[in-house]
Amino acid sequence: MFKEYISYTESNNQWLVHEQFTFLVSHLKHLKTLNNHTTIKINREDRFKILAGFEVVKSDEAYSFILKIYKYPSLFQQLKQLFKRTKAFREFYMTYLAASKGVPVEVPVAFGEQKCFFIKKSYLIIKKIENSHTLNDYFRDNNCFAERRSVLKEFGKLSRFIHDSGIKQDDYSLNNFLVFKRDGDTRIILIDFERVSIQRGSLLEKQSILYLAKLNRAKGIFCNTERLRFLMTYVEGDYVYCKQLAKRIESLTFALQKKDSKKFVQQCIHENRKFGIFKNAGFFGRYRKAYSQETIRILLATTDQMVNGTVQAKQYQIVRFTKMPSYQKRFRGAVDLWKHANALFALRINVPVPVGIFKRISSGWPRDEFFIYQLPDNWTPIDQHLSSTDDLAILMRTIKVFIEEISPFGIVRQDMNTRDIILHTDKHHRLKCFLKDYSAFFLNRQSYQQNKSFNMKVFDQALMIHGQLKKSEG
């Protein structure tokens, strides 16, 4: 059924191995004792999946591989595999089928299933591409506009070819594409076929728009010119169609972001892949798993010397909640504000990263609540820029862009002032506007135009009051 693959059986494991990588056969038996094998490094593990890596040396040449193991811990899950294919097989088969259609992919070199009446585990081994990066990392770190332009055009062509080939990637994002150099040329391939299905004909327009909208959620990486360049390549230079498509993509993007926001509000108060439960002798709380528990412990230790309601540790801010300010009465406590902060963050609104919410449980101390968030690097108050006439035109354009970005979702607080606004220059030397205070923004269901008109008035008022104060001080 699969050309260039040979079957191999080892104990209770059944394998398909590519002819070029038959030297892996002697290593397959080690997968049973994964935790005890020194050459296999586990990168991530949960109840249902293990992601690991290992290296094999053959004829003085080192080969690196990625290992995926899908586990079926419950009897119910094992029974389900009697009626459908395993995740490893579906991913292997979809990758193989996509390659047969000419889509640039890295087809797994081996696929296996461990059977003992029921399927216990399924395996996938993929050759690792050295010096490769996800498109997300590439565009976030690469400041060379000529290279970015070239890769964007290639990505636009590839996206169109993928959709014309009938590839339905439910998780269509920059993290599921790799970019690397080979033989002097820059290449892009599609990876991670866990949530991929393939239909016979090309995708319908509404399907393509859905996947492009999912891709469009990557805020802060591209400017509007780059988005247009990608889309123009995707539509093969049809400018009229490009404008129509851009409006439909933008509208659907807002809907997807709102859906993400609601999901994050539910996730942030439970333990899952993105959020965890923190507990030690002094504190109990919830935190974002992107931050280590050691970092959390160090930050919470600074609360012992907290004099007023806020302390800053490098780019981190720690806020103590003893009594909610009048403008925060809509939040009954720190947990409500934690939910609100994650809702805004999921919308890709420029706000600090919410790190965690914690309650002191140690005896002899007040049961205060603490909220920790991370500000962007090298942030500056907007007041400093308002004092410089040289930056005023750039600053006003930055504020206008920020208002356009937030208006599809809600409005800023009516009495907002310049202390609630900070500025940050990103790696591409673009000035960006941030709201320092999460409670300075409220979500609503009003139209974009209504919200934009209100937000413009509030920003104008805040800037005008600042100007008047400067004049009176002068």
C-alpha positions as CSV (number, residue, x, y, z in Angstrom):
1,M,0.0,0.0,0.0
2,F,2.9,2.4,0.8
3,K,5.7,2.5,-1.7
4,E,9.2,2.3,-0.3
5,Y,8.1,1.2,3.1
6,I,8.7,-2.3,4.5
7,S,6.7,-4.0,7.3
8,Y,8.5,-5.2,10.5
9,T,7.1,-6.9,13.6
10,E,8.9,-6.8,17.0
11,S,7.2,-8.5,19.9
12,N,3.7,-6.8,20.1
13,N,4.8,-3.9,17.9
14,Q,3.9,-3.7,14.2
15,W,5.9,-1.3,12.1
16,L,6.2,0.3,8.7
17,V,9.7,1.6,8.1
18,H,11.1,3.5,5.1
19,E,13.7,1.6,3.1
20,Q,16.3,4.3,3.6
21,F,16.0,4.1,7.4
22,T,15.9,0.3,8.0
23,F,18.9,0.9,10.4
24,L,16.2,2.2,12.8
25,V,14.9,-1.4,13.3
26,S,17.5,-2.2,16.0
27,H,16.4,0.9,17.9
28,L,12.7,0.3,17.9
29,K,12.7,-2.1,20.9
30,H,14.0,0.7,23.1
31,L,10.7,2.5,22.8
32,K,9.2,0.2,25.4
33,T,11.6,1.4,28.1
34,L,11.5,5.0,27.0
35,N,12.0,6.5,30.5
36,N,15.1,4.4,31.1
37,H,16.8,5.0,27.8
38,T,19.5,7.6,27.9
39,T,19.6,8.4,24.2
40,I,15.9,9.3,24.0
41,K,15.1,12.8,25.4
42,I,11.5,13.4,26.4
43,N,10.6,17.0,25.6
44,R,6.9,17.0,26.5
45,E,4.6,14.4,28.1
46,D,1.0,14.4,29.2
47,R,-1.6,11.6,29.8
48,F,-2.2,11.0,26.1
49,K,0.9,12.0,24.2
50,I,4.7,11.9,24.5
51,L,7.0,14.1,22.3
52,A,10.6,13.1,22.4
53,G,13.8,13.2,20.3
54,F,16.7,10.9,19.7
55,E,19.8,10.6,17.5
56,V,21.3,7.6,15.6
57,V,24.8,7.5,14.2
58,K,25.3,5.4,11.0
59,S,28.5,5.4,8.9
60,D,29.8,8.3,11.0
61,E,26.8,10.4,10.1
62,A,24.3,11.5,12.8
63,Y,20.6,11.5,12.1
64,S,18.2,13.3,14.4
65,F,14.6,12.2,14.8
66,I,11.4,13.4,16.4
67,L,9.4,10.7,18.2
68,K,5.6,11.0,18.8
69,I,3.9,8.4,21.0
70,Y,0.1,8.4,21.4
71,K,-1.1,6.6,24.5
72,Y,-4.6,5.1,25.2
73,P,-4.7,4.8,29.0
74,S,-8.3,3.9,29.5
75,L,-10.2,0.9,28.3
76,F,-12.8,3.0,26.6
77,Q,-10.1,4.6,24.4
78,Q,-8.6,1.2,23.6
79,L,-12.0,0.0,22.5
80,K,-12.5,3.0,20.3
81,Q,-9.4,1.9,18.3
82,L,-11.2,-1.3,17.3
83,F,-13.5,0.8,15.1
84,K,-11.1,3.5,13.7
85,R,-7.5,4.1,12.9
86,T,-5.0,5.3,15.5
87,K,-3.8,8.9,15.6
88,A,-0.3,7.9,14.5
89,F,-1.7,6.1,11.4
90,R,-4.0,8.9,10.4
91,E,-1.1,11.4,10.7
92,F,1.2,9.2,8.8
93,Y,-1.4,8.5,6.1
94,M,-2.4,12.2,5.7
95,T,1.3,13.2,5.3
96,Y,1.9,10.5,2.8
97,L,-1.2,11.4,0.8
98,A,-0.3,15.1,0.9
99,A,3.2,14.3,-0.4
100,S,1.7,12.3,-3.3
101,K,-0.2,15.5,-4.3
102,G,3.1,17.4,-4.5
103,V,2.6,19.3,-1.2
104,P,6.1,19.9,0.4
105,V,6.0,17.9,3.7
106,E,8.3,15.7,5.7
107,V,6.8,12.2,5.5
108,P,7.5,10.1,8.7
109,V,10.2,7.5,8.3
110,A,8.4,5.0,10.5
111,F,4.9,4.3,11.9
112,G,4.1,1.7,14.5
113,E,1.4,0.3,16.8
114,Q,1.7,-1.7,20.0
115,K,-1.0,-4.3,20.2
116,C,-1.9,-6.7,22.9
117,F,-5.5,-7.5,21.9
118,F,-6.2,-3.8,22.3
119,I,-4.0,-1.1,20.9
120,K,-1.9,0.3,23.8
121,K,0.3,2.8,22.0
122,S,0.9,4.1,18.5
123,Y,4.2,5.6,17.3
124,L,5.5,8.1,14.7
125,I,9.1,8.8,13.8
126,I,9.9,11.8,11.7
127,K,13.3,12.9,10.5
128,K,14.3,16.2,12.1
129,I,15.3,19.0,9.8
130,E,18.3,20.7,11.2
131,N,18.5,24.5,11.4
132,S,14.8,24.9,10.6
133,H,12.4,27.3,12.2
134,T,8.7,27.7,12.4
135,L,7.4,30.6,10.3
136,N,6.2,32.1,13.6
137,D,9.7,32.2,15.0
138,Y,11.2,33.2,11.6
139,F,9.0,36.3,11.1
140,R,9.2,37.2,14.8
141,D,13.0,37.3,14.8
142,N,14.0,38.2,11.2
143,N,14.4,41.9,10.6
144,C,15.6,41.7,7.0
145,F,12.8,43.1,4.9
146,A,14.0,41.6,1.6
147,E,14.1,38.1,3.1
148,R,10.7,38.5,4.8
149,R,9.2,39.7,1.5
150,S,10.6,36.7,-0.4
151,V,9.4,34.2,2.2
152,L,6.0,35.8,2.4
153,K,5.5,35.4,-1.3
154,E,6.6,31.8,-1.2
155,F,4.2,31.2,1.7
156,G,1.4,32.8,-0.3
157,K,2.0,30.5,-3.2
158,L,2.3,27.5,-0.9
159,S,-1.0,28.3,0.9
160,R,-2.8,28.6,-2.4
161,F,-1.4,25.3,-3.6
162,I,-2.3,23.6,-0.3
163,H,-5.9,24.8,-0.6
164,D,-6.1,23.8,-4.3
165,S,-4.9,20.4,-3.3
166,G,-7.8,19.9,-0.9
167,I,-5.7,19.9,2.3
168,K,-7.8,20.9,5.3
169,Q,-5.6,21.9,8.2
170,D,-7.8,22.8,11.1
171,D,-4.9,24.3,13.0
172,Y,-3.7,26.5,10.1
173,S,-1.1,28.7,11.8
174,L,2.5,29.9,11.4
175,N,3.6,27.3,13.9
176,N,2.7,24.5,11.5
177,F,5.1,25.5,8.8
178,L,8.9,25.1,8.8
179,V,11.3,27.3,6.9
180,F,14.9,26.2,6.2
181,K,17.7,26.5,3.7
182,R,18.5,23.5,1.4
183,D,21.0,23.7,-1.5
184,G,21.1,27.5,-1.2
185,D,17.3,27.8,-1.6
186,T,14.8,28.8,1.1
187,R,12.1,26.1,1.5
188,I,8.8,26.0,3.4
189,I,7.0,22.8,4.3
190,L,3.7,22.0,6.0
191,I,4.1,20.0,9.3
192,D,1.9,18.5,12.1
193,F,-0.8,16.5,10.4
194,E,-2.7,15.6,13.6
195,R,-5.7,17.7,12.6
196,V,-5.5,17.3,8.8
197,S,-7.9,15.8,6.4
198,I,-7.8,15.7,2.6
199,Q,-10.6,16.0,0.1
200,R,-10.5,15.1,-3.6
201,G,-11.1,18.5,-5.1
202,S,-9.9,21.9,-4.1
203,L,-11.3,23.7,-1.0
204,L,-14.4,25.8,-1.3
205,E,-13.9,29.5,-1.0
206,K,-15.6,29.6,2.4
207,Q,-13.2,26.9,3.6
208,S,-10.1,28.7,2.4
209,I,-11.3,32.0,4.0
210,L,-11.8,30.1,7.4
211,Y,-8.2,28.9,7.3
212,L,-6.8,32.2,6.2
213,A,-8.7,33.9,9.0
214,K,-7.1,31.4,11.5
215,L,-3.7,32.5,10.0
216,N,-4.7,36.2,10.3
217,R,-5.0,35.9,14.1
218,A,-1.2,36.2,14.3
219,K,-1.1,39.8,15.4
220,G,2.1,41.7,16.1
221,I,4.2,39.8,13.6
222,F,3.2,41.4,10.3
223,C,2.4,44.9,9.3
224,N,-0.6,45.6,7.0
225,T,1.7,45.9,3.9
226,E,3.1,42.4,4.5
227,R,-0.4,41.0,5.0
228,L,-1.4,42.5,1.7
229,R,1.7,41.2,0.0
230,F,0.9,37.6,1.2
231,L,-2.7,37.9,0.1
232,M,-1.8,39.3,-3.4
233,T,0.4,36.3,-4.0
234,Y,-2.3,34.0,-2.8
235,V,-4.8,35.4,-5.3
236,E,-2.2,35.5,-8.0
237,G,-2.2,39.4,-8.4
238,D,-6.0,39.9,-8.7
239,Y,-6.2,43.2,-6.7
240,V,-10.0,43.6,-6.9
241,Y,-10.5,40.1,-5.6
242,C,-7.8,40.6,-3.0
243,K,-9.7,43.6,-1.5
244,Q,-12.9,41.6,-1.3
245,L,-11.2,38.6,0.2
246,A,-9.4,40.8,2.8
247,K,-12.7,42.2,4.1
248,R,-14.2,38.7,4.5
249,I,-11.1,37.4,6.2
250,E,-10.9,40.3,8.6
251,S,-14.6,39.9,9.6
252,L,-14.2,36.2,10.2
253,T,-10.9,36.8,12.1
254,F,-12.7,39.0,14.6
255,A,-15.3,36.3,15.2
256,L,-12.6,33.7,15.7
257,Q,-10.8,35.9,18.2
258,K,-14.0,36.4,20.2
259,K,-14.4,32.7,20.3
260,D,-10.8,32.2,21.5
261,S,-11.4,34.8,24.2
262,K,-14.4,33.0,25.6
263,K,-12.5,29.7,25.6
264,F,-9.5,31.3,27.5
265,V,-11.9,32.7,30.2
266,Q,-12.9,29.1,30.9
267,Q,-9.4,27.6,30.6
268,C,-7.6,30.1,32.8
269,I,-9.3,28.9,36.0
270,H,-8.6,25.2,35.4
271,E,-5.5,23.1,35.0
272,N,-4.8,22.2,31.4
273,R,-2.1,22.4,28.8
274,K,-1.8,26.2,29.0
275,F,-2.7,27.0,32.7
276,G,-1.6,25.3,35.9
277,I,-2.4,25.3,39.6
278,F,0.4,26.7,41.9
279,K,0.6,25.7,45.6
280,N,3.3,25.9,48.2
281,A,3.4,26.7,52.0
282,G,2.6,30.3,51.4
283,F,0.4,30.7,48.3
284,F,-2.3,29.1,46.2
285,G,-3.2,30.2,42.7
286,R,-3.5,29.8,39.0
287,Y,-0.8,30.7,36.5
288,R,0.2,30.5,32.9
289,K,2.4,27.5,32.2
290,A,4.7,29.5,29.9
291,Y,6.2,30.7,33.2
292,S,8.1,28.3,35.5
293,Q,7.0,27.7,39.0
294,E,10.5,28.8,40.1
295,T,9.9,32.2,38.5
296,I,6.5,32.4,40.3
297,R,8.1,31.6,43.7
298,I,10.8,34.3,43.3
299,L,8.2,36.9,42.3
300,L,5.8,35.9,45.2
301,A,8.7,36.2,47.7
302,T,8.9,39.9,47.0
303,T,5.4,40.4,48.4
304,D,6.8,40.1,51.9
305,Q,8.5,43.5,51.5
306,M,5.6,45.1,49.7
307,V,4.9,48.6,51.2
308,N,2.1,49.8,49.0
309,G,-0.3,48.0,46.6
310,T,2.2,47.5,43.8
311,V,5.8,46.3,43.4
312,Q,7.9,46.0,40.2
313,A,10.5,43.3,39.7
314,K,12.2,43.9,36.3
315,Q,9.4,43.8,33.7
316,Y,7.0,42.1,36.1
317,Q,4.3,44.0,38.1
318,I,2.8,42.5,41.2
319,V,-0.5,44.1,42.4
320,R,-2.1,43.4,45.8
321,F,-5.8,43.4,46.0
322,T,-7.1,44.5,49.4
323,K,-9.9,46.8,48.3
324,M,-10.9,47.3,44.7
325,P,-10.7,50.8,43.3
326,S,-13.9,52.5,42.3
327,Y,-13.4,52.0,38.6
328,Q,-12.8,48.3,39.2
329,K,-16.0,47.6,41.1
330,R,-17.3,45.5,38.2
331,F,-14.6,43.0,39.2
332,R,-15.5,41.3,42.5
333,G,-11.9,40.3,43.1
334,A,-8.6,39.4,41.6
335,V,-10.0,36.2,39.9
336,D,-12.5,38.2,37.9
337,L,-9.7,40.5,36.8
338,W,-7.6,37.5,35.9
339,K,-10.4,36.2,33.7
340,H,-10.8,39.6,32.1
341,A,-7.1,39.9,31.5
342,N,-6.9,36.6,29.7
343,A,-9.9,37.5,27.6
344,L,-8.2,40.6,26.4
345,F,-4.9,38.7,25.8
346,A,-6.7,36.1,23.8
347,L,-8.2,38.8,21.6
348,R,-4.6,39.9,20.7
349,I,-5.2,43.3,22.2
350,N,-1.9,45.0,23.3
351,V,-2.0,44.5,27.0
352,P,0.6,43.0,29.5
353,V,0.9,39.2,29.6
354,P,-1.2,37.9,32.5
355,V,1.1,35.7,34.5
356,G,-1.0,34.5,37.4
357,I,-3.4,35.1,40.3
358,F,-2.5,34.0,43.8
359,K,-3.9,34.1,47.3
360,R,-1.7,34.0,50.5
361,I,-2.6,31.0,52.6
362,S,0.3,31.1,55.2
363,S,-0.7,31.6,58.8
364,G,0.1,34.9,60.5
365,W,-0.4,36.9,57.2
366,P,-3.5,38.6,55.8
367,R,-5.3,36.6,53.1
368,D,-4.4,39.0,50.4
369,E,-4.7,38.3,46.7
370,F,-1.9,39.1,44.3
371,F,-2.0,39.5,40.5
372,I,1.2,39.3,38.5
373,Y,1.6,40.4,34.9
374,Q,4.5,41.0,32.6
375,L,5.1,44.3,30.7
376,P,6.8,44.4,27.3
377,D,10.5,45.0,27.3
378,N,11.8,48.5,27.3
379,W,8.4,50.1,27.7
380,T,8.1,53.8,28.3
381,P,5.2,56.0,29.5
382,I,3.3,57.8,26.8
383,D,4.0,61.1,28.6
384,Q,7.7,61.0,27.5
385,H,6.7,60.8,23.9
386,L,4.0,63.5,24.2
387,S,6.8,65.9,25.4
388,S,8.8,65.4,22.2
389,T,7.4,67.2,19.1
390,D,9.7,65.1,16.9
391,D,7.8,61.9,17.7
392,L,4.3,63.4,17.8
393,A,3.3,62.5,14.2
394,I,4.5,58.9,14.6
395,L,2.8,58.7,18.0
396,M,-0.6,59.9,16.6
397,R,-0.4,57.3,13.9
398,T,0.4,54.6,16.5
399,I,-2.6,55.6,18.6
400,K,-4.9,55.6,15.5
401,V,-3.7,52.1,14.6
402,F,-4.3,50.9,18.2
403,I,-7.8,52.3,18.2
404,E,-8.6,50.5,15.0
405,E,-7.3,47.2,16.5
406,I,-9.3,47.4,19.7
407,S,-12.6,48.9,18.4
408,P,-14.0,45.6,17.0
409,F,-14.2,44.3,20.5
410,G,-15.1,47.1,22.9
411,I,-14.3,50.5,24.4
412,V,-11.8,52.0,26.8
413,R,-12.8,53.4,30.1
414,Q,-14.4,56.8,29.8
415,D,-12.1,58.4,32.4
416,M,-8.9,56.8,31.1
417,N,-5.8,59.0,31.3
418,T,-2.3,58.9,29.9
419,R,-1.1,56.9,32.9
420,D,-3.0,53.9,31.5
421,I,-1.1,54.0,28.2
422,I,2.5,52.8,27.6
423,L,4.6,52.5,24.4
424,H,6.9,49.8,23.2
425,T,9.2,49.5,20.2
426,D,9.3,46.0,18.8
427,K,12.2,44.1,17.1
428,H,11.2,45.6,13.8
429,H,11.5,49.2,15.2
430,R,7.7,49.7,15.0
431,L,6.2,51.8,17.8
432,K,3.2,50.1,19.5
433,C,0.6,51.3,21.9
434,F,-0.3,49.2,25.0
435,L,-2.9,49.5,27.7
436,K,-1.1,49.1,31.0
437,D,-4.3,48.6,33.0
438,Y,-6.6,45.7,32.0
439,S,-9.6,47.5,33.7
440,A,-9.2,50.4,31.3
441,F,-10.9,48.3,28.5
442,F,-14.4,46.8,28.5
443,L,-15.8,44.2,26.0
444,N,-19.1,44.9,24.3
445,R,-21.2,43.9,21.3
446,Q,-21.5,47.3,19.8
447,S,-20.5,47.9,16.1
448,Y,-17.0,48.7,15.1
449,Q,-17.9,52.3,14.1
450,Q,-19.7,53.0,17.4
451,N,-16.7,51.8,19.4
452,K,-14.2,53.6,17.3
453,S,-16.0,56.9,17.6
454,F,-16.2,56.5,21.4
455,N,-12.5,55.4,21.7
456,M,-11.4,58.4,19.6
457,K,-13.1,60.8,21.9
458,V,-11.7,59.3,25.0
459,F,-8.1,59.3,23.6
460,D,-8.5,62.9,22.4
461,Q,-9.8,63.9,25.9
462,A,-6.9,62.1,27.6
463,L,-4.3,63.7,25.4
464,M,-5.9,67.1,25.7
465,I,-6.0,67.0,29.5
466,H,-2.3,66.0,29.4
467,G,-1.5,68.9,27.2
468,Q,-3.4,71.3,29.5
469,L,-1.6,70.0,32.6
470,K,1.8,70.5,30.8
471,K,0.9,74.1,30.0
472,S,-0.2,74.8,33.5
473,E,3.1,73.3,34.8
474,G,5.0,75.4,32.4
